[in-house]
């Protein structure tokens, strides 16, 4: 009996199926009757599914097996199959590089979403809604900063960064922010009340007290 050495054997196209599957594919290629050749090919794909059971998790695993069969045959297998022979040029071709939207993020720990929120806040026409947006952005930035840093960041720095990212188009009274803790997440997000509204409430309270005394 003649011995076969690995160095003398043809290279196995797909190692996951082994050399015996490759020999069977080579045999099927020699069958002259196309119907018989096709029947053997269908039987062989069922065997290939059993051998390489890992591909069953793939959504298109039936087509994957047939593609593997064509590959093993060096794309020389003419059979009636449920899937067409893949384009030879596509085999081994590297996928195209996915082009992501490039943008220079000023502060990486805040991310691009904060910059988008700032752009949306700039476009707001209602001053009260814009002020509420600045408060929400300030709280979010403070949360992100504390996630990456152990030290707390001062509200003045947060506001300075908001003004920088908005090209000085967004601003808020820093004294009011500090007094009411507007950039702190433990403060309920009520409708923004500016300092003038608070002063008006105090004036109304004094008038009511004066009426009661009179």
C-alpha positions as CSV (number, residue, x, y, z in Angstrom):
1,X,0.0,0.0,0.0
2,X,1.4,3.4,-1.0
3,X,1.8,5.8,1.9
4,X,0.6,9.4,1.7
5,X,2.7,12.1,3.3
6,X,1.3,15.5,4.2
7,X,4.0,17.2,2.3
8,X,2.7,15.4,-0.9
9,X,-0.9,16.1,-0.3
10,X,-2.9,19.0,-1.8
11,X,-3.6,21.8,0.6
12,X,-7.0,21.5,2.3
13,X,-9.2,24.4,1.3
14,X,-11.3,24.6,4.5
15,X,-9.7,22.9,7.5
16,X,-13.0,22.9,9.4
17,X,-14.4,20.2,7.1
18,X,-11.2,18.2,6.7
19,X,-9.5,16.4,3.9
20,X,-12.2,13.7,3.4
21,X,-14.9,16.3,2.5
22,X,-12.4,17.8,0.0
23,X,-11.9,14.3,-1.6
24,X,-15.7,13.8,-1.9
25,X,-16.0,17.2,-3.6
26,X,-13.3,16.3,-6.0
27,X,-15.1,13.0,-6.7
28,X,-18.4,14.8,-7.3
29,X,-16.7,17.1,-9.9
30,X,-15.8,14.0,-11.9
31,X,-19.4,12.8,-12.3
32,X,-20.7,13.6,-15.8
33,X,-24.4,13.4,-15.1
34,X,-25.5,16.8,-13.7
35,X,-28.6,15.5,-12.0
36,X,-26.6,12.8,-10.2
37,X,-23.8,15.4,-9.5
38,X,-26.4,17.7,-8.0
39,X,-28.0,15.0,-5.8
40,X,-24.6,14.1,-4.4
41,X,-23.9,17.8,-3.7
42,X,-27.1,18.1,-1.7
43,X,-26.2,15.0,0.3
44,X,-22.7,16.4,0.9
45,X,-24.0,19.7,2.2
46,X,-26.1,17.9,4.8
47,X,-22.9,16.1,5.9
48,X,-21.0,19.3,6.0
49,X,-23.6,20.8,8.4
50,X,-23.1,17.9,10.8
51,X,-19.3,18.3,10.7
52,X,-19.3,22.0,11.1
53,X,-22.3,22.4,13.5
54,X,-21.0,25.8,14.8
55,X,-22.3,27.6,11.7
56,X,-25.9,26.7,12.7
57,X,-26.0,29.8,14.8
58,X,-25.6,32.0,11.7
59,X,-28.8,33.4,10.2
60,X,-27.9,32.3,6.6
61,X,-26.0,29.1,7.5
62,X,-27.6,27.1,4.6
63,X,-26.1,29.5,2.1
64,X,-22.8,29.5,4.1
65,X,-22.5,25.7,3.6
66,X,-23.1,26.0,-0.1
67,X,-20.6,28.8,-0.4
68,X,-18.1,26.6,1.4
69,X,-18.8,23.8,-1.0
70,X,-18.2,26.0,-4.0
71,X,-15.0,27.2,-2.4
72,X,-13.7,23.7,-1.7
73,X,-14.4,22.8,-5.4
74,X,-12.4,25.8,-6.5
75,X,-15.6,27.2,-8.0
76,X,-15.6,24.4,-10.6
77,X,-18.8,22.6,-9.4
78,X,-21.7,22.8,-11.8
79,X,-24.8,21.7,-9.9
80,X,-28.4,22.7,-9.4
81,X,-28.3,24.4,-6.0
82,X,-30.6,26.6,-3.9
83,X,-28.0,29.3,-3.9
84,X,-25.9,30.7,-6.8
85,X,-22.2,30.3,-6.9
86,X,-20.6,33.4,-5.2
87,X,-18.4,35.8,-7.1
88,X,-14.8,34.5,-7.0
89,X,-13.4,38.0,-6.6
90,X,-15.4,38.5,-3.4
91,X,-13.7,35.6,-1.6
92,X,-11.0,36.8,0.7
93,X,-11.7,40.4,-0.1
94,X,-11.3,42.8,2.9
95,X,-14.5,44.6,3.8
96,X,-14.7,48.2,3.0
97,X,-13.6,50.5,5.8
98,X,-16.6,52.1,7.6
99,X,-16.3,55.9,7.5
100,X,-17.4,57.4,10.8
101,X,-18.4,61.0,11.1
102,X,-15.3,62.8,12.2
103,X,-15.5,65.7,14.5
104,X,-13.1,67.3,16.9
105,X,-14.6,67.0,20.3
106,X,-13.4,69.8,22.6
107,X,-13.9,67.8,25.9
108,X,-13.7,64.1,25.4
109,X,-15.2,63.3,28.8
110,X,-18.4,65.1,27.8
111,X,-18.7,63.5,24.4
112,X,-20.3,64.6,21.2
113,X,-23.9,64.4,22.5
114,X,-23.3,67.3,24.9
115,X,-22.1,69.5,22.0
116,X,-25.2,68.5,20.0
117,X,-27.4,69.5,23.0
118,X,-25.6,72.9,23.2
119,X,-26.2,73.4,19.4
120,X,-29.9,72.7,20.0
121,X,-30.0,75.0,23.0
122,X,-28.5,77.8,20.9
123,X,-31.3,77.4,18.4
124,X,-34.0,77.9,21.0
125,X,-35.9,81.2,20.8
126,X,-37.7,81.1,24.1
127,X,-35.3,82.5,26.8
128,X,-36.9,80.5,29.6
129,X,-36.5,77.2,27.6
130,X,-33.0,78.2,26.7
131,X,-32.1,78.8,30.4
132,X,-33.7,75.4,31.3
133,X,-31.6,73.8,28.7
134,X,-28.4,75.4,30.0
135,X,-29.3,74.0,33.5
136,X,-29.9,70.5,32.1
137,X,-26.6,70.6,30.2
138,X,-24.7,71.9,33.2
139,X,-26.0,69.0,35.4
140,X,-25.1,66.5,32.7
141,X,-21.6,67.9,32.3
142,X,-21.1,67.8,36.0
143,X,-22.2,64.2,36.2
144,X,-19.9,63.2,33.3
145,X,-17.0,65.1,34.9
146,X,-17.5,63.4,38.3
147,X,-17.6,60.0,36.6
148,X,-14.0,60.5,35.3
149,X,-12.6,62.6,38.1
150,X,-12.6,62.2,41.9
151,X,-12.6,65.9,42.6
152,X,-15.8,67.9,42.2
153,X,-15.8,70.6,39.6
154,X,-16.8,74.1,40.4
155,X,-20.0,75.4,38.8
156,X,-18.1,78.4,37.5
157,X,-15.9,76.1,35.4
158,X,-18.9,74.2,34.1
159,X,-20.5,77.5,33.0
160,X,-17.2,78.7,31.5
161,X,-17.1,75.5,29.4
162,X,-20.7,75.9,28.3
163,X,-19.9,79.4,27.1
164,X,-16.8,78.2,25.4
165,X,-18.6,75.4,23.6
166,X,-21.5,77.7,22.6
167,X,-19.2,80.6,21.5
168,X,-20.6,82.7,24.3
169,X,-24.2,82.2,23.0
170,X,-25.4,80.5,26.2
171,X,-25.1,82.0,29.6
172,X,-26.8,82.0,33.0
173,X,-26.5,83.9,36.3
174,X,-23.7,82.0,38.1
175,X,-24.7,83.4,41.5
176,X,-28.2,82.0,41.0
177,X,-26.7,78.6,39.9
178,X,-24.6,78.5,43.1
179,X,-27.4,79.7,45.4
180,X,-30.0,77.3,44.2
181,X,-27.6,74.4,43.2
182,X,-29.0,74.4,39.7
183,X,-26.2,72.2,38.4
184,X,-26.7,69.6,41.1
185,X,-28.6,66.5,40.2
186,X,-30.4,66.3,43.5
187,X,-32.3,69.4,42.6
188,X,-35.7,68.7,40.9
189,X,-35.8,69.9,37.3
190,X,-38.6,72.4,37.8
191,X,-39.4,75.1,35.3
192,X,-36.6,77.7,35.4
193,X,-37.3,80.7,37.6
194,X,-35.0,83.6,37.1
195,X,-33.8,86.0,39.8
196,X,-36.3,88.7,38.8
197,X,-39.2,86.2,39.3
198,X,-37.9,85.3,42.7
199,X,-37.6,89.0,43.7
200,X,-41.2,89.6,42.5
201,X,-42.4,86.8,44.7
202,X,-40.6,88.3,47.7
203,X,-42.2,91.7,47.0
204,X,-45.7,90.2,46.7
205,X,-45.1,88.4,50.0
206,X,-44.2,91.7,51.7
207,X,-47.3,93.5,50.3
208,X,-49.6,90.8,51.6
209,X,-48.0,91.0,55.0
210,X,-48.5,94.8,55.0
211,X,-52.2,94.4,54.1
212,X,-52.7,92.0,57.0
213,X,-51.2,94.5,59.5
214,X,-53.4,97.3,58.1
